[in-house]
Amino acid sequence: MFVDEVEIKVEAGKGGDGCTAFRREKFVEMGGPYGGNGGHGGDIIFKVDEGLTTLLDLRYQKTLKAPNGENGRGKNQHGKGADALVVKVPLGTVVTDLDTGFIIADLSHKDQEEIIAKGGRGGRGNTAFKTQTNTAPNFSENGEEGEHKTLKVEVKMLADVGLVGLPSVGKSTIISCVSKSKPKIAAYHFTTLNPNLGVVRSSDGRSFVMADLPGLIEGASNGEGLGDKFLRHIERTKVIAHVVDMAGSEGRDPYEDFIMINKELEAFNEKLIKKPMIVVANKMDLDGAKENLEEFKKKCHLKIFEVSAAMNQGLQLVVDELANMLEELPNNPLYDDSQIESHVLYKFKKEEPFTITKEDDVWVISGKEIERIFKMTKFSSEEAIYRFAKKLRRMGIDDKLRELGAEEGDQVRILDFYFDYKD
């Protein structure tokens, strides 16, 4: 089964909790804190495996979960960090965060691997909080939550040349003649249900990869036929070879076919229509092809190559021309920097640490930073509660509540935790 797009949830591992412990040896005076830190949670990493061609392994998995870090223990024993969950994907895989719309990774190189979701850091044990003024802290931290994301994972094939055209114009026959690819070929529409790749060699030995895409029809960019499923595979190609049934063997006008397919390419992605293109005039051995070609040349000013795929005639000239065109074209990336989420920039981008709203009679404090601090706080000791309240004050939450009109005794909520406001 060919699967080239899946939606999946990923959950990186949670960091291990820190430990609250004290030295209690008989001959160790003023033993002090002895709790270790938790280990970091496991990352989720996508790695290119050139042996894979589809996302079938991910098709029936709803959620990928990385392991959690180990909790810290007494005697200053730190918890073990969790191993990353490595997920193998085909070359050409693109990962998009559906919540933000950003491209997280474009895995287009051999053995490339990218961190898709980062594991949480381990919570600190009470030993880490020892200071000159607090020599025996009676609190520790919970581990940080790992990143949770909903992703769209799709394969966009790495081909240099893409063959496009209506069904049954001869694309599969062409790729079977110029490469060792053996697509299914039959005299009916949509014989080709999956994209086919083939390595093609020019007469002087230069090689490149050609993709035969399932036939497009009018409305393909909007989901008609099979086109919407496979148009993505042409996005990486450097050159488009437009195959036209010049004999009009199904009663269609060749030039109208050409214009219609170009409109579908532009509707799907306007960058496609700007790619270098040639026209492969196929079925020139049939009646009416010569006359149609003369009319076609009057309207189309691209390079046109006359071939007969069924007779294996004229195809080598096409291959040589494509090899020459590819040599002159730069390797442009599929996405620009504005579309790709940088982990470094994302981590340090300026973001409000909290927001305060009022729902009914309750003040609701939300925000990634304050929620992270809340989740990492263990409310098992008065010292930990005092420390949390102190952090709220330092972040300016107390002042903001007062400014918004909060009064003594008003209820305040962070996530599912309620407490009373005290001025």
C-alpha positions in Angstrom: 0.0 0.0 0.0 1.3 3.4 -1.0 0.8 5.9 1.9 2.2 9.4 1.4 0.4 11.5 4.0 -0.6 10.9 7.6 -1.7 13.0 10.6 -0.3 11.9 13.9 0.2 13.1 17.5 3.6 13.0 19.1 4.4 13.3 22.8 8.0 13.7 23.9 8.9 12.2 27.3 8.3 14.0 30.6 11.4 14.8 32.7 11.8 12.7 35.9 10.8 14.3 39.2 13.5 15.6 41.6 13.8 13.9 45.0 13.4 15.5 48.4 15.7 13.5 50.8 18.2 14.2 53.7 21.3 12.6 55.0 20.7 10.7 58.2 24.0 8.9 58.8 24.7 8.6 62.5 28.2 10.3 62.4 27.4 13.0 59.7 26.6 16.2 61.6 24.0 18.4 60.1 23.5 16.0 57.2 21.7 18.4 54.9 19.8 17.7 51.6 20.5 14.5 49.7 17.9 14.4 46.9 19.0 13.8 43.3 17.7 15.4 40.0 15.3 13.7 37.6 16.5 12.5 34.2 15.5 14.3 31.0 12.6 13.0 29.0 13.1 11.3 25.6 13.0 13.4 22.4 11.2 12.2 19.3 13.5 12.2 16.3 12.6 11.5 12.6 15.4 10.0 10.7 15.7 9.3 6.9 15.7 5.7 5.9 16.4 5.3 2.1 14.9 1.9 2.2 11.5 3.3 2.9 9.2 4.7 0.2 5.9 5.2 2.1 4.5 6.2 5.5 2.7 2.9 5.9 4.5 2.3 9.3 2.9 5.4 10.7 -0.5 4.9 9.0 -2.1 3.0 11.9 -0.4 4.7 14.8 -2.4 7.5 16.4 0.2 8.7 18.9 4.0 8.3 19.2 5.2 8.5 22.8 8.8 8.8 23.9 9.8 7.4 27.3 9.9 9.5 30.4 13.1 10.3 32.4 13.7 8.4 35.7 12.9 10.1 38.9 15.8 11.3 41.2 16.6 9.3 44.3 18.1 9.7 47.7 21.9 9.8 48.2 22.1 12.4 45.4 21.4 9.7 42.8 20.2 11.4 39.6 17.6 9.7 37.5 18.6 8.3 34.1 17.8 10.3 31.0 15.4 8.5 28.6 16.5 7.4 25.2 15.1 9.2 22.2 12.3 7.6 20.1 13.8 7.4 16.6 11.2 7.1 13.9 12.4 6.2 10.4 10.8 7.9 7.4 11.3 8.0 3.7 13.7 10.5 2.0 11.7 13.6 1.0 9.5 13.6 4.1 8.1 17.0 5.2 6.8 17.5 8.8 4.3 20.3 9.5 3.0 21.4 12.9 -0.8 21.6 12.4 -1.2 24.0 15.4 1.2 26.6 14.1 1.3 25.9 10.4 5.1 25.9 10.5 7.3 23.3 8.7 9.2 21.6 11.5 11.5 19.5 9.2 12.2 18.9 5.6 14.1 15.6 5.5 15.7 15.8 2.1 19.2 14.5 2.7 20.7 11.0 3.2 20.8 10.0 6.9 19.3 13.3 7.9 17.6 13.4 11.3 15.7 16.1 13.1 14.3 16.6 16.6 10.5 16.8 16.1 9.5 17.1 19.8 11.8 17.8 22.7 11.7 15.9 25.9 11.2 17.8 29.2 14.1 18.5 31.5 14.3 16.7 34.7 13.1 18.3 38.0 15.8 19.4 40.4 16.2 17.6 43.7 16.4 19.5 47.0 20.2 19.3 47.0 20.2 21.7 44.0 18.3 24.4 46.0 20.8 24.5 48.9 22.1 28.0 49.6 23.9 29.7 52.4 20.7 31.1 53.8 18.7 27.9 53.2 21.0 24.9 54.0 18.2 22.3 54.2 15.5 23.1 51.6 12.5 20.9 52.0 11.2 20.9 48.4 12.1 19.7 45.0 10.7 20.0 41.4 8.5 17.9 39.2 9.9 17.1 35.8 9.0 19.3 32.9 6.4 18.1 30.4 7.7 17.1 27.0 6.4 18.8 23.9 3.0 17.6 22.5 2.3 18.3 18.9 -0.2 17.3 16.2 1.7 16.8 12.9 1.0 16.3 9.3 3.7 14.0 7.8 3.9 13.8 4.0 6.3 12.4 1.5 7.2 14.7 -1.4 9.3 12.6 -3.7 12.9 13.7 -4.6 12.8 13.6 -8.4 14.6 15.9 -10.8 12.0 15.7 -13.6 8.2 15.2 -13.3 6.1 13.8 -16.1 2.6 15.4 -16.0 -0.4 15.1 -18.3 -3.9 13.7 -18.6 -4.6 10.0 -18.1 -3.5 7.7 -20.9 -1.2 10.1 -22.6 1.7 7.7 -22.3 3.6 8.8 -19.2 4.0 5.3 -17.8 5.1 4.0 -21.2 7.8 6.7 -21.4 9.3 6.1 -18.0 9.3 2.3 -18.7 11.3 3.0 -21.9 13.9 5.3 -20.5 14.5 3.6 -17.1 14.2 0.2 -15.5 10.9 1.3 -13.8 8.1 -1.2 -14.5 4.8 0.6 -13.9 1.5 -1.0 -14.7 0.4 -0.1 -18.2 -3.1 -0.6 -19.6 -5.5 1.0 -22.1 -7.8 2.6 -19.5 -7.7 5.7 -17.3 -6.0 5.7 -13.9 -3.9 2.6 -14.5 -1.2 4.3 -12.5 -2.4 4.6 -8.9 1.0 5.4 -7.3 3.9 7.7 -8.4 6.7 5.8 -10.1 10.3 6.7 -9.9 13.0 5.8 -12.4 16.7 6.5 -12.8 17.3 7.8 -16.3 20.7 8.1 -18.2 21.5 10.5 -21.0 23.6 9.3 -24.0 26.8 10.6 -22.4 26.2 8.8 -19.1 24.7 11.6 -17.0 21.8 10.3 -14.7 18.8 11.9 -13.0 15.6 10.8 -11.4 12.3 11.0 -13.3 8.8 10.7 -11.6 5.7 9.5 -13.5 2.7 11.0 -11.7 -0.8 9.5 -11.9 -2.9 11.3 -14.6 -4.4 14.7 -13.8 -7.8 15.8 -14.8 -9.7 19.1 -14.6 -10.3 20.0 -11.0 -7.3 17.9 -9.7 -6.1 20.7 -7.5 -9.5 20.7 -5.7 -9.6 16.9 -5.2 -11.0 15.6 -8.5 -9.6 12.2 -9.6 -6.2 11.3 -8.1 -4.4 14.6 -8.7 -4.8 16.2 -5.4 -3.1 13.2 -3.7 0.0 13.3 -6.0 0.5 16.9 -7.1 2.7 17.4 -4.0 5.3 15.0 -5.5 6.0 17.5 -8.3 6.8 20.3 -5.9 10.5 19.2 -5.6 11.1 18.6 -9.3 13.4 21.0 -11.1 11.9 20.5 -14.5 8.4 19.6 -15.7 7.9 17.4 -18.8 4.4 17.9 -20.0 3.3 14.8 -22.0 0.6 15.6 -24.6 -1.4 13.1 -26.7 -0.7 15.0 -29.9 -2.9 12.6 -32.0 -6.0 13.6 -29.9 -6.8 9.9 -29.8 -9.6 10.4 -27.3 -11.2 13.3 -29.2 -9.6 16.1 -27.2 -7.7 19.1 -28.4 -4.0 18.8 -27.4 -3.5 22.5 -26.8 -6.6 22.7 -24.5 -5.3 19.7 -22.6 -2.0 21.5 -22.2 -3.6 24.7 -20.9 -5.9 22.8 -18.5 -3.1 20.9 -16.9 -1.1 24.1 -16.4 -4.1 25.7 -14.7 -4.3 22.8 -12.3 -0.6 23.1 -11.5 -0.9 26.8 -10.8 -4.0 26.3 -8.7 -2.2 23.8 -6.5 1.0 25.9 -6.1 1.8 28.9 -8.2 5.5 28.1 -8.0 4.9 25.0 -10.2 3.9 27.0 -13.3 7.2 28.9 -13.0 9.4 25.8 -13.2 11.3 25.1 -16.5 9.0 23.1 -18.8 9.2 21.2 -22.0 6.5 19.5 -24.1 6.7 15.9 -25.1 4.4 15.4 -28.1 3.6 11.7 -27.8 1.7 9.3 -30.1 3.3 10.9 -33.2 2.9 7.6 -35.0 -0.9 7.9 -35.1 -3.1 9.6 -37.7 -3.7 13.3 -37.2 -0.7 13.9 -35.0 1.4 15.9 -37.5 -1.5 18.3 -38.3 -2.3 18.8 -34.6 1.4 19.5 -33.9 1.5 22.3 -36.5 -1.5 24.0 -34.8 0.0 23.4 -31.3 3.3 25.0 -32.3 1.5 28.2 -33.4 0.1 28.6 -29.8 2.9 27.1 -27.6 6.4 28.5 -27.7 8.1 25.9 -25.4 10.6 23.3 -26.7 8.6 20.5 -28.2 9.9 17.0 -28.8 8.2 14.6 -31.1 8.1 11.0 -29.7 6.3 7.8 -30.0 6.6 6.0 -26.7 4.8 2.9 -28.0 7.5 2.6 -30.8 10.3 3.9 -28.4 11.2 6.6 -30.9 12.6 10.1 -30.1 12.9 9.5 -26.3 16.7 9.7 -26.1 16.6 13.3 -27.4 14.2 14.2 -24.7 16.4 12.6 -22.0 19.5 14.4 -23.3 17.7 17.8 -23.3 16.5 17.2 -19.7 20.0 16.4 -18.6 21.3 19.6 -20.2 18.6 21.7 -18.5 19.2 20.1 -15.1 22.9 20.9 -15.3 22.1 24.6 -15.5 19.6 24.8 -12.7 20.5 25.5 -9.1 19.4 23.4 -6.1 16.8 25.6 -4.6 15.2 24.6 -1.3 11.6 23.6 -1.3 10.8 26.0 1.5 12.1 29.4 2.5 13.2 30.4 6.0 9.8 32.1 6.8 8.0 28.7 6.5 10.4 26.7 8.6 10.2 26.8 12.4 13.7 27.2 13.9 14.0 25.4 17.2 16.5 28.0 18.4 14.3 31.0 17.4 11.2 29.2 18.6 12.7 28.5 22.0 13.8 32.1 22.6 11.2 34.1 20.8 9.6 36.8 22.9 6.3 35.6 24.4 4.1 37.0 27.1 4.7 34.8 30.3 1.1 35.1 31.3 -2.3 36.5 30.5 -5.2 37.2 33.0 -8.8 37.0 32.1 -12.0 36.8 34.2 -14.5 34.0 33.8 -17.6 34.5 35.9 -16.2 35.5 39.3 -12.8 33.7 38.8 -9.5 35.3 37.7 -7.9 32.9 35.3 -4.1 33.0 34.8 -2.8 31.3 31.7 0.4 31.2 29.6 3.1 28.7 28.7 5.6 30.0 31.2 3.3 30.2 34.2 1.8 26.8 33.5 5.2 25.3 33.2 6.2 26.7 36.5 3.0 25.5 38.1 3.4 21.9 36.7 7.0 21.7 38.0 6.1 22.8 41.5 5.4 20.1 44.1 2.8 21.5 46.5 3.7 19.0 49.2 5.4 21.4 51.6 4.8 25.0 52.8 8.3 25.9 51.6 7.4 24.9 48.0 4.1 26.8 48.2 5.9 29.9 49.5 8.5 29.6 46.7 5.7 29.4 44.0 3.9 32.5 45.5 7.2 34.3 45.4 7.7 33.5 41.7 4.2 34.8 40.9 5.0 38.1 42.7 8.3 38.4 40.8 6.6 37.8 37.4 4.2 40.7 38.3 1.1 38.7 38.6 0.1 40.1 42.0 0.5 43.6 40.6 -1.5 42.8 37.5 -4.3 41.3 39.5 -4.4 44.4 41.7 -4.4 46.6 38.7 -7.4 44.7 37.1 -9.4 45.2 40.3 -8.9 41.9 42.2 -9.9 42.1 45.8 -9.0 40.1 48.9 -10.5 36.7 48.9 -11.3 36.6 45.1 -10.8 33.2 43.6 -7.8 32.7 41.2 -7.3 29.7 38.9 -4.2 28.3 37.2 -5.2 25.2 35.1 -7.3 23.2 37.5 -5.9 24.7 40.7 -7.9 27.3 42.7 -6.6 29.6 45.4 -7.6 32.8 47.1 -6.1 36.1 46.2 -4.4 37.9 49.1 -3.2 41.4 48.7 
